[in-house]
Amino acid sequence: MTLSQLIKKLRKENRLTQTELAKRLNVAPTSVSAWERGYNKPLMDKLVTMSKMFDVPIQDFFEEEKREYKKEDNGSNHSIQGGSYVAETSIKYPVQTRELPLYGDIAAGALAIVEGIAAERLEYIDVSTQLLGKHSNADDLFVMKVNGESMNKVIPDDSYVICKPMKLENIQDNDILIFSHDNAYSMKRYYEKDNVVIFSPESTTNKYEEIEIPKDTSNTLRVYAKVIGYSVILD
């Protein structure tokens, strides 16, 4: 059973909708949907929370092969009998990393001007290839640091987002994009409606508004990249 299948199985067994589980984990329902479809994976703190919430061992979330588990609801402790026992296991996960360029901050709030970075000042960040998933071999990825709260239901402030350059014709509704409008930059969720391009915030506060750009006046709109993942230091 894959991680995505396990999350869906646990959610349904506990009679939770994706929205209800998202609320308990303080994430957007779209995040839970992405986990269950295998498009993304939860951060470690969310796995720990689900482990406690559903009363399953944290190791279950890291097994690749099919396995069955039985959730015991009597809460009893099991004693060692007949000389048999369950040994603790230490699982080592080899970590491979890639060095990606860090292109400064991106506003997750109001549109902001981004200062260019000279080549000699460019920094690099090591990123796990496991986090990159199917994009692990792409040679055009880069990283930006989030500055703002307008997307904090999905991507917290001070996160590092991993970005992949994307052509306009390959963009789909619900993609999170790095874009500029009138030479000011931002990061929002994208969709189209009635010939209007809309960039929508997903924030715990209501001070952020959608950015609406009619297609016939979108000549100052530039889309640079799609966000394919993020990482954040919690403390």
N, C-alpha and C positions, 0 to 999 in steps of 0.2 A: 504494500500500500504506500502510495506516495504521500508527501507532506500535504499537498493540496487535497487529496482524498481524505486524509485523516482529519484535517480541520473541518471539512464539510460533514464528515461522519459524526464527529463530536458535537458539532453545532446542532445537527438534526436530532441526534439522540437526546439532547438536552432541550429540544423544542424551542430553539431560538431562531429568529430570522437573522439575515445578514445585518440588518439595521440594528437589531437588539444587541448582537455580539459586538458590532462596531462601537456602540455606545458604551458598553462595558469596558472596551479596550481603549476608548478615547481616540478612535480613528474614524475615518470616513467610511461609509458603507461600500464605496468603490474599492477601498483597500481590501476589505474582506472578500469581495467578489474577485479581485485580482489574485488573491492568495488561493482561492478555491479553483480558479481556472489555470493555475500554474504560471501566471504571468509575472508574479512577484512573490517574495517571501517575507514573512514577518521578521522584524528585528528581534534580538534575543530577549529583550524585556517583555515583549508581547508573548513570546513562547513560554516564558516563565509564568506569566499571568494566566495563560490558558492551561498550563500544566496544573496550577493550583485550582483554577476555576472548575476544570473538568475532572480533577482528581486522577490524573494519569502521570506516569513517570516522564520526566523531561526527555529521557533518552528516546521515547517513542517518536518524538518529532524529528529525530536525526537518522532513523533507519531507512535505508533505501529499498531494501527488499520487502516483499509482501510479508505481513505478519498479522496475526490475530491477537486481539487483547480482550480481556473480560473485565468490565468495570464492576468492582465489588462495592456494594452499598451498605454492608453491615459494619464497616469501620473496624473490624476486629484485627488484632495482631496475630500473625501466624508463627507458631513456635517451630523450632527445628526438631524433626522427628526422624527416627531410623537412620541417623547419621547423614541425612541429606540436608543440603543447604543451598541457598542462592548466594553466589559470590558477587561482590561488587566488581564491575567491569570498568576498565579504563580505556576509553575509545580515543584514539589519536586521529585527528583530521589533518592531513597535510594541506598546508595553505600556500598557494601560489599567488604572487602579486604581480601587478603591472604598474609602471610608473606613468601617471597621467599628468598633463599640464594643468595648473591652477590658474584660471583666467580672472581672478579677482572676485568681487562681490556682485550678486544680482539682487535687485530689489524684489521682495515679495510684499509689496505695499503699493504706494503710489509709484507712478513711473518716475524713474530716476536717471540722471546722467551718469554714465559709467566712464571712468577715466581709462584711457588706453594703457597697456602695459608694455614697456620696452622689453625686448628679447632678453637683455642682460639681467632684468629684474624678475623674469618669469620663474615661478616656483613649481615644484613637482610634488605629487602625492602618490604614495603606494596604495593601490586598491586591490582587494582580493578578487581574483578571477571568478570565484564563486558568486560574488556580488554582481559581477558583470553578466553572468548567465550566458545566453546565446550570443551576446555581444563581446565575449571575452577576446576574440581575435580581431575585432574591428580596430583599424589603425587611426581613426579620426576622432576618438573620444576625448573629452576634456572635462574638467571639474570646475564648478563655481561654488562660492559660499553664499548661502541665503541670508539676506538682511531684511527682516520684516516678518509680520505676523499674518499677512493676508491669505497664506496657504497653510496655516499651522494645524488644520485638521488632518492634513495629509503629510506635510513636510514642515517640521518645526523650524523656528528661527535658529540661526547658527548651524544648520545642517550643511553638509557638503552634497551637492547634487551632481550626478554623473550625467553628462549630456552627449547626445549624438546629433551631429548636423543632419538636418532633414529638409528635403525639398518640399515646397508648398503642396505639390500634387500628391505627396505621400502622407500628408497629415490627415488624421481622422478625428472625428468628434471625440471629446473626453481626453485627448492627449494634453499633457502638461508641457507648455512650450516656453522657451526663452525667445522673446521678441522685442522689437522696438517700434515705436510710433512717434513720429515727429522727432526722431533722434533721441528719444528717451527710452530706457530699457526696463523690462519687468518680466515676471514669471507668473503665469496664470493658466487655468484650464481653458481649453479652446473648444468652441463649437460654433456652428453656423445656424442661422434661423432667418428665413425670409430675406435672403440676400444681404444679411448683416453678419459680420464677423464679430463674435462675442468672446471676450476673455473674462472668465468668471473667477472670483476669489472663493476660497473655502476656509473661512476663518471662524474662530470661536467668538469673535467680536463682530458687530454689525456696522462698523465704521467704514468698511471697504465696499466699493460699488463695482458693478460690472463695467467693463470698457467695451463700448459698442462702436464699431467702425463699419459704416455702409460700404459695400463692395465697390461701388462706383467712385468712392473717395478714398480708397485704401492704397493709393499709390505711395503713401509715406509709411506703410506697414512693411516691416521686414521680419521674417521668421528665420531664426538662426539654428535652433536645435530643439530636440525633444528630450525631456527628462526621462531617463530610463531607470534611475535608481537614486537612492540617497543614503547617507550615513550621518549619524549625529552622536556626539559625546554627551551623555546624560549628566555628567558631573565633572 
